[in-house]
Amino acid sequence: MSRVHVTTFPFLPGKTRHSEDLGWRLEHILRFGGRGILLVRNPYDAVVSYWNHATAGEHVVLPNMVEHLHTEDFRNFAMVEIE
């Protein structure tokens, strides 16, 4: 996945996230002197992790996670994310 966090979750009406706009990004670039860390993840794990974050919130694991992965909502979400 090429993005960190998006500002909305279009597959879940009403879910939003703090906007990480250009000013926020520039502030972080300056704060850390342009340095960063590149993390490369298994794309499937990244989609599942992002789904969990979007539906359960930060640092919370969905109960019955396997069941959630077999829903139409997850299939729609995964199709958008893998494009």
C-alpha positions as a Markdown table, in Angstrom:
| # | Residue | x | y | z |
|---|---|---|---|---|
| 1 | Met | 0.0 | 0.0 | 0.0 |
| 2 | Ser | 1.3 | 3.4 | -0.9 |
| 3 | Arg | -0.5 | 5.5 | 1.7 |
| 4 | Val | -0.3 | 5.9 | 5.4 |
| 5 | His | -3.7 | 6.9 | 6.5 |
| 6 | Val | -6.6 | 8.5 | 4.6 |
| 7 | Thr | -8.8 | 11.1 | 6.0 |
| 8 | Thr | -12.1 | 9.3 | 5.4 |
| 9 | Phe | -13.3 | 5.7 | 5.2 |
| 10 | Pro | -15.8 | 5.8 | 2.3 |
| 11 | Phe | -16.9 | 2.2 | 2.8 |
| 12 | Leu | -18.0 | 3.1 | 6.4 |
| 13 | Pro | -20.4 | 6.1 | 6.4 |
| 14 | Gly | -19.7 | 8.6 | 9.1 |
| 15 | Lys | -16.1 | 7.4 | 9.8 |
| 16 | Thr | -13.5 | 10.2 | 9.5 |
| 17 | Arg | -9.9 | 10.8 | 10.6 |
| 18 | His | -7.9 | 13.9 | 11.4 |
| 19 | Ser | -6.7 | 15.5 | 8.2 |
| 20 | Glu | -3.1 | 15.0 | 7.5 |
| 21 | Asp | -2.9 | 17.9 | 5.1 |
| 22 | Leu | 0.1 | 19.5 | 3.4 |
| 23 | Gly | 0.9 | 21.7 | 6.4 |
| 24 | Trp | 1.0 | 18.7 | 8.7 |
| 25 | Arg | 3.3 | 16.8 | 6.3 |
| 26 | Leu | 5.7 | 19.7 | 5.8 |
| 27 | Glu | 5.9 | 20.3 | 9.6 |
| 28 | His | 7.0 | 16.6 | 10.0 |
| 29 | Ile | 9.5 | 16.8 | 7.2 |
| 30 | Leu | 11.1 | 19.8 | 8.8 |
| 31 | Arg | 10.9 | 18.3 | 12.3 |
| 32 | Phe | 12.7 | 15.2 | 11.3 |
| 33 | Gly | 15.2 | 16.8 | 8.9 |
| 34 | Gly | 13.7 | 15.1 | 5.8 |
| 35 | Arg | 14.6 | 11.6 | 7.2 |
| 36 | Gly | 12.2 | 8.8 | 7.4 |
| 37 | Ile | 11.8 | 5.1 | 7.6 |
| 38 | Leu | 10.3 | 3.0 | 4.8 |
| 39 | Leu | 8.4 | 0.0 | 6.0 |
| 40 | Val | 7.5 | -2.7 | 3.5 |
| 41 | Arg | 4.6 | -4.9 | 4.5 |
| 42 | Asn | 2.9 | -7.9 | 3.0 |
| 43 | Pro | 0.1 | -6.2 | 1.1 |
| 44 | Tyr | -2.6 | -8.6 | 2.3 |
| 45 | Asp | -1.6 | -8.0 | 6.0 |
| 46 | Ala | -1.7 | -4.3 | 5.3 |
| 47 | Val | -5.3 | -4.4 | 3.9 |
| 48 | Val | -6.4 | -6.5 | 6.9 |
| 49 | Ser | -4.7 | -4.2 | 9.4 |
| 50 | Tyr | -6.2 | -1.1 | 7.7 |
| 51 | Trp | -9.7 | -2.8 | 7.8 |
| 52 | Asn | -9.3 | -3.5 | 11.5 |
| 53 | His | -8.1 | 0.1 | 12.2 |
| 54 | Ala | -11.1 | 1.5 | 10.2 |
| 55 | Thr | -13.7 | -0.7 | 11.8 |
| 56 | Ala | -12.5 | -1.2 | 15.4 |
| 57 | Gly | -10.4 | 1.9 | 16.0 |
| 58 | Glu | -6.7 | 2.4 | 16.9 |
| 59 | His | -5.0 | -0.5 | 18.7 |
| 60 | Val | -8.1 | -2.6 | 19.1 |
| 61 | Val | -8.5 | -6.0 | 17.5 |
| 62 | Leu | -12.0 | -6.9 | 16.2 |
| 63 | Pro | -13.6 | -9.8 | 18.0 |
| 64 | Asn | -14.2 | -12.7 | 15.5 |
| 65 | Met | -11.8 | -11.1 | 13.0 |
| 66 | Val | -12.0 | -14.1 | 10.6 |
| 67 | Glu | -15.8 | -13.7 | 10.3 |
| 68 | His | -15.3 | -10.0 | 9.4 |
| 69 | Leu | -13.0 | -10.9 | 6.6 |
| 70 | His | -15.8 | -12.9 | 4.9 |
| 71 | Thr | -18.3 | -10.0 | 4.8 |
| 72 | Glu | -19.4 | -8.1 | 1.7 |
| 73 | Asp | -18.2 | -4.9 | 3.4 |
| 74 | Phe | -14.7 | -6.3 | 3.6 |
| 75 | Arg | -14.7 | -7.6 | 0.0 |
| 76 | Asn | -15.8 | -4.1 | -1.2 |
| 77 | Phe | -13.1 | -2.5 | 1.0 |
| 78 | Ala | -10.4 | -4.9 | -0.3 |
| 79 | Met | -11.3 | -4.2 | -3.9 |
| 80 | Val | -10.9 | -0.5 | -3.4 |
| 81 | Glu | -7.6 | -0.9 | -1.6 |
| 82 | Ile | -5.9 | -3.3 | -4.0 |
| 83 | Glu | -6.5 | -1.0 | -7.0 |
